[in-house]
Amino acid sequence: MAKNQKYWGWVETVPFTASADRAAGDLVHEGLVYGVVVDTTLSGAAGMLHYRGGFQLTKNAATEVHAVGDVVEFVTGGKVQKHDEGVKIGKVIEASGNGTTTVIVDLMPELY
């Protein structure tokens, strides 16, 4: 289980080969999948990604406010922000206010 997993209901996992060193809990884009790394995985090694489920993710800007139901997109560096033009990866499931650095998101692969 990734250290930032917040909901234990419907979580799905897929194997991946790390394109760089990945720490447990990192939000990454590997191949065609966006997901959270389950366990620390070295570059070139096989690992597992949670691609569905509720996770606490780092916001691109602490000033951004997220309401429940907002669609978020992946930002380079493993962060999320409100959907603008990037790849949609999930929906906010707990509101996050100005000054907070994280938001809880339900990863939804059907969005990308």
N, C-alpha and C positions, 0 to 999 in steps of 0.2 A: 504494500500500500504506500502510495506517495505521501510524504510528510504533510502536504497541504491539502489532502483529500478531506472534504467536509461532509459529504453525504455518502452513505454506504449502500444506497438502494441499487440503482441500475448503473453499474460501472462495467465498461467493456475495455479490453486490453488487446493489443496487437504487438507482435515482435517487430523489432527494427534493428538496423545496423547503424551505430552512431557515426555521424559524419565529423564529429568533434567530441571532446570530453564533455559528458553531460552529468550534472548532479541530480540526485533524487529531488523531485519536486519542480524541476525546470520545465517551463512551457516551451516546446520546440516544434519546428516544422521539419519533419523527416520524410522524404519521398512525397507521397500524396497525403500524408496524415499530419494533423496538428494534434498534439497531446502533451500529457504530463509524464515525465520520466518516473518510472516506478522505483528503480534503484540506480545508484551512481553507475555510469557506464562509460568506459574509456573509448576513445576514438577507434573505430574499426571493430569494436566488440559488439556482440549481440546483446540486446536488452529488450525491455518491454515498455510500451507506452499505454497509458490510460487515454483513450480517445473519446470517451463518454463518461459523464459523471460530474458531480459538483466539487469544484476546487477553488481554493483561495489563490487568486492570481495577482501579480503586481500590475498596478495601473501605470500607464505611460506618464501621467501627470497627476500629482496628488490633488491638484485643484479641480480636476474633473469630477463632476457629480453624476452618479449612476442611480437610476431608479429601477425597481423590479421590472423585468421585461425588456429593458434596453438590450439591443443587439450589440455585441462587441466584436472587434476585429483583432487579429494578430498584428503586433508591431514588432519589427526587427529588434532583437535583444530579449525576446521572450516576455513581452509585456502586452497588455490589452488597452484598447481605448474604444469609445463609442464608435459604432460603424460610420465610416465616411465613404471611402473608396476601396478599402482593403478587403481582405478575405474574411467573411463572417465566420466566427468559430463557435459562438454560443450566445446565451442570454443570461443577464444578471438575475440571480435568485435571492439576493439580499442587498438592499440599498446601501450605497457607499457615498459618504459626504465629502465635502471640501476638506482637505487636510489629511485625509486617510490615504495610505499608499497601496491598499489592496481592495479587491472586490471579489465576491464569491460568484462564480460563473458556472452554469451548467453547460459543459462542452457538448455540442450538437453537430456531429459530422454531416448531417443532412443539410446543413446550411451552406457548406462549401462544395 
